[in-house]
Amino acid sequence: MGFSLQNKHSTRFYALARAVLALLGLVAALSSMLVTQSVAEVGAVVALCSVAVLAGHAWLMPILTIAQLVMVALLMPMAVFQTPPDPMAQFSIYLALGCALPSAVLFHQTFPQLLTLLTGRTLRLSTQQTVRLTAAASTVLSIVLPIVLA
């Protein structure tokens, strides 16, 4: 599983990209521990997935991406609508958001792998089908997550 790899150069590139995203996830998880309990619980999942990805388990990238999407959905209202009285809490919110956003932006690359994890078989999707499915999943997540997490 993992990313589709063409040659050894792309293998190194994707391994480096996974490592950078996992390290950013680890920083986001550690900085989210200072915010609220619900964000800290999601941060624990992000930390666990990040350490596993750093250990070489690339199949956890979709789960890491979903956990960071949930983290962004929890942190965004705090960053936009609320001003924490403590400057350290405000800094940790912005740091966690900044570190979680790159993985959330790459959701379109990890979504087909998530479908493979859920269905148990490799799906042969065209680029257009992948874009449509990712857009539909992103729309559903953006509608459902604020309702569920509120």
N, C-alpha and C positions, 0 to 999 in steps of 0.2 A: 504494500500500500504506500501511502505517502504521495509526494509529488511525482508527476511523470518525469522521468529523467532521461535525457538524450545521450549525454556523454559525460566524461569525468569532470569537465569544467562546470557543467550545469549541476552535477552532483555536489561539487564543492560549494557552488553558489547557494544552492538550496539548503545545504547543511549549515552554512554560515547564516543564511536568512532565518532558519529555524532557531539557531542559537541566539541570534540577536532578539528575535521576538520572544523567546523564552526568558532571556535576561530582562527585557523590558517588562514582561509579565511578572517576574519576581520582584522587580522594583515597585511595580504597581501594587502587588499584593502586600508588600511590606509597608508601603506608605498608606494603604487603605486600612491597616490595623488601628490607626489613630482616629478613625472617623466615627462610625456607628457599628453596632453589633451585626446588622444585616450585611453591611458592606464588608465587614471583617470576615464573615462566614464565606462570602463569595471570594474574598481575597485568599482564604485558606485553600479553596478549590483551585484558584489560579496558581497559587504557590506550588501545590502538589503537581498540577499538570506541567508547570514550568520546569520543575526539577526532573520530572519524568522525560520531558522532551529533551532537556539537556543531557540526560542519560542515554539518549538514542532512541527513544520510543516515539517515532515520528507519527504514528497512528493517533496520538493524542492531540495533534494540532487542531483538528476540528472542535474537540471538546474545550481546549484552551481558548479558542476563538469565541465559542458560545459563552464561556464563563466571563471573558472580558467584555463581551457585548452586554451581559447582565450587569457587570460592574459599571460600565459606561452609563447604562440606563439608571442605575442607582445614584451615581455621582453627578450626572448632568443637572438634575434639578437643584442639588445642593450648591453647585457652582454658579448657577444662573439666578435662581430665585431666593436663595438664602445666603446670608453672610454670617459665617461662624464667628463668634466673639473672640475665639482664640486664633491668633495669627498662625500658629503652628498647625492647627487643624485646617485652616484655609490653604496653607502651603501643601499639606499632604493631600488634600482633595485635588488641587491642580496638578500635583506631581503624578498622582495615580491616574487621573484623566489623561494626561499627556503620554503616559507610558502604555495605557490600555488602548488608546485610539489607533495606533498602527496595526494592531492585530484585528481590530474591528473593521478597519478599512479593507483588509485582505480577506474578508469573509467570502467574497466571490470565488476565491481560489480554494478555500477549505470546504465550502458547501458541498461540492460533489463527493468529497471524501467522507463527509458526514453521512450523505445518503448511502454510500457504500458500507459504512459502519452499521447503519440502521437496517439496511436490507440484506446484508450479507453477500452481496454479489456486486461485481464491478459493472457500473452503468456506462454504456457508450452514449454519451451525450454530445451533441454538436455545441459549438460555441454559443449559438443563438439560444438553444434550449437551456444551456447553463445560465446564461444571462437572465432569461425569463424566470427560471426556477429561483435563482438567487434574488431577483427583484421581488418575486412573490413572497419568498421566505422573509426577506428584510421588511417588507410591508406588514406581514403578519406579526413579526416580532416587535416592530415599532408600535403596533396597536395593542398587542397583548401584554407586553412587558410592563408598560406604565400602569395598566389596570391591575395586573396580578401583584406587582410590587408596591402598589399604593397602600 
